[in-house]
Amino acid sequence: MPKKWNTYHTRGIKKKYLYRFMDKEKLVDLLSSKSLYLTRMDRFKDNLEGIKTYDITELINHYQDYFHFPISDKNPDLTDFDFNYLKESARESLLQQREILKKVQNAHFVSCWFNSEKESHAMWSYYAGKGGFAIRFERKEFQKNIKQSLLLNAPDDEQFVIVGRIKYQDFKNVIFNEEESQVKYLAFRKDNSFEHEKEYRVVMLDTSSSEQEDHKRYQITSFNELDITIIVDPEIDDDSFVQFKTELEGLGGNISVVRSELEPFYQFKKRTERL
């Protein structure tokens, strides 16, 4: 049987928790299905997910040459023929890179988590929104359960699961240390402009998937044994908190619903007005 599992960039992780920020619909779906929703990688906002090390500089340079190098800026010594040739070469390279990235992204399915000791205002604002929630697991316990659920979710030879932290790199400077910038798994590299996400991923690589399959489900077999903490919106009122606590804790004895540690930053003025 071929190898089905690996961890990547996990050695030395000091942050205890994994958070995922979401609206109520996604939270209830996760809790009721007892599964992770793995999104196909081409659906993410970062268009360069899965790029290969030696393609980074070429893509950035050709992108600039084609889209942001008008003929008015060309060197006077450069003939129109040479300028047009430069543009066409850049265009062909970009189209080739598009196909390479499409193939890589279509074979990767990802669940993204925030690895930290505490919540994040940015994550609440961007991913949960008003009235949203965060679900929190201990990383080591979560990772162990993902591995234990492997055979149920990746039975085919073409499927492989990796969990770990993203490696953030300065794409503009990769050219100066391309060899050191190599990553073993293409789904675990992002530009350092995304570093605030502190991302930990569950990735399924499936080379047999079709373009029609835009996500996968990863069933967690010991879900009811996980210690699950649900954190409510930092702006929530007391009555709503009690309502959600009753409703969500009723979905399983392993679920605890708690207030956000960021609540004072959002509610201090409003609450002290009533003192």
ABEGO torsion letter per residue (X at the ends): XBBABBBBGABGBABABBBBBBBAAAAAAAAAAGBBBBBBAAABABAABGBBAAAAAAAAAAAAAAAABBAAABBAABBAAAAAAAAAAAAAAAAAAAAAAAAAAAABBBBBBBBBABBBAAAAAAAAEBGBBBBBBBAAAAAAAAAAAAAAABABAABBBBBEBBBBBBAAAAAABAAAABBABAAABBBAAAAAAGBBBBBBBBAABBAABABBBBBBAAAAABBBBBBBBAABBAAAAAAAAAAAAAAEAABBBBBBAAAAAAAAAAAAAAX
